[in-house]
Structures are given as C-alpha cells and as structure tokens.
Amino acid sequence: MFTGKVEIKVVSADLTAFTEEGEDKYELENFNTYVSLEIDSMEIGTTETKVGTNNPEWEEDFAKQQACSMNEIFITIFNKLGDENEDEQIAGCIVSIKELRRQYIVQDTKKIKFTQEMNPKGNIKLEIAFFPKENKLKRKPALHEKFYFHHGHRYAAVFFSQPAFCAYCKEFIWGLFEQ
C-alpha cells in the first residue's frame, strides 16, 4: 500500500518477440502501438501512437496523486487497428507497488529505472518515482487570551479608541492603554 504521488515515465518497449515465426505472428508494418496506464483500475493516461515499429519509444511522463492507498499499476500495450476497428490488446502486465518499492530499495523521490516483462511476450522500460504523503499532523497555534475577573465580570485586555461602557451594567470602562 502506498499513499502519495507516483510519477511514471514510459520509455520504450521491445516487441520483437511478436514478429518471430509462430502461430501468433504479426506483420511488422501493422504495429501501431500505444500504452495505457492504470492504477487500481483508474486510468492515468495513454501514450501517443507509434506507427510501424516493433521497438516503439515514447518518453512520456504521467503522474497520479491519491489520498487513499495505491496497490497496483496496470500496463497494457495496444495495437491500433484503425478508426473502424476496436484496438487490440497485444501485451499487458500488473506491477505491485509494494513489491516494486521492496525490490528497488531507494530513497523516496529517486527514479527507479527497470524493464518489466509483458504477458504473453515482450517487455517495457519504465521509470517510476514515489513521493509519499507526509503524515505530519499540523496543529493551529493555541490562542491564549488572558481574562481578568472583577466584580462578577470577565474582562479581556482590549484597547478602545473612544470611551466605552459595559454592555451588562452600563458603567464606564476606564484605564490607560488597555482596559
């Protein structure tokens, strides 16, 4: 569980495994890829589409700040098939934020650079930085107003710029400087 801000940079992907011989072979010129990022099923962004390559490079940054805990990052690579057809998911993975922070023990706010294996094939290069929420409770300074008790009245020291009378007993309030 992590609470705070996450900055993710999608660097590049290696999808050459899809162009090798096999039953799920793709044509190289048909790869029009983009990446979709989600944190706990909430979309944080998609990269621009890179046309006709099996090694797309995006170098795009995304950020998400959340007050409640974040557990997993969902990374999905899509092949854009055109406006008439629905985009095809060609690879995906789930990265546990807790495991990532434990595996790469670095100071917060430092970028973690790593390559993540995708399912069923390929990998993606990412850079992630974590900025934890500070759990410091900030209190307002206490207002200590001193009260004086005299003849059944409660007085606070106040400066009056003109003559004043008590609202309770109608007597004149007098004194030098603060009354």
Secondary structure, 3 states (H helix, E strand, C coil): CEEEEEEEEEEEEECHHHHCCCCCCCCHHHCEEEEEEEECCEEEEECCCEECCCCCEEEEEEEEEEEEEECEEEEEEEECCCCCCCCEEEEEEEEEHHHHHHHCCCCCCCCEEEEEECECCCEEEEEEEEEECCCCCCCCCCCCCCEEEECCEEEECCCCCCCEECCCCCCEECCCCCC
